[in-house]
Amino acid sequence: MLYLSIGDWFAGVKDWIVGTSQSFAENFKFAFIDGDRWQYMVGGLKNTLIVTVFALLLGVALGVIVAVVRSTADTIGKKRGFGNFLLRFFNRVCKIYLTVIRGTPVAIQLLIMYFIIFGSSRNTMLAAILSFGINSGAYVAEIVRGGIMGVDPGQTEAGRSLGLGYISTMQHIVVPQAIKSILPALGNELITLLKETSVCTFIGLTDITKGATIIQGRTFQAFFPLLGAAAMYLVMVMVLSWLLGKFERRLRKSDRR
């Protein structure tokens, strides 16, 4: 009797596994394959990558400019002169920019950009790129400024002694060294930016999250669309982390040579 009971139990477990596997495959097919609904996810992935790449480029460019202005203003102190007056003015503007951007949610910034600034055109892609680029620039600026301030002041003096101007010294000597030291923080900002683009659904841009919600609305299933969106973000983050780690190791090897 005990043998029969154990055998029946294993048979029941086997039937449950088979039934669950069939149900899993059918639900997966219904969510993504039927009606070519997988295209919503692929299209969303494309838009997510476009927004992330161009927002990153804008954020890095804006962040470096703000960081150079702020670090330069910190070094001149209260020296007089029209050029120094302009520098202090732009430094004050940069401080206001950093305070406003870092003190407000990115979702609110996105809605303001889309419904107010782009209220007449309703260009979702451009609004998303500008919003995330401006938001990322504020965080990149403080990261880069920390890296610039961490470079030995003797490096700047050496550049000036070679006849380089301040801008040339920053461009060719200070900023490249700062980038090496802040690369992990910049990589983390890239990963954060990639995940933050999921709020693009607020303005109707079809990103990964929006594609998942569209499939959910048409199939009345939440498990597979949302799990698929989470898996896509996870894979991209893992790939980016691997690439950044490889790049850091290459930089360390070049420093030892």
PECORLIN-V520772 format. One line per field, one symbol per residue. burial: b if it has 24 or more other ideal C-beta (glycine too) atoms within 12 Angstrom, else e. Layout:
burial: ???
This chain:
burial: eeeeeeeeeeeeeeeeeeeeeeeeeebeeebbeeeebbebbeebbebbbbbbbbbbebbbebbbbbbbbbbbbebeeeeeeeeeeebbeebeebbebbeebeeeebeebbbbbbeeeeeeeeebbbbbbbbbbbbbbbbbbbbbbebbbebeeeebeebeeeeeeeeebbeebbbbbbbbbbbebbbebbbbbbbbbbbbbbbebbbbbbbbbbbbeebebeebbbebbeebbeebeeebeeeeeeeeeeeeeeeee
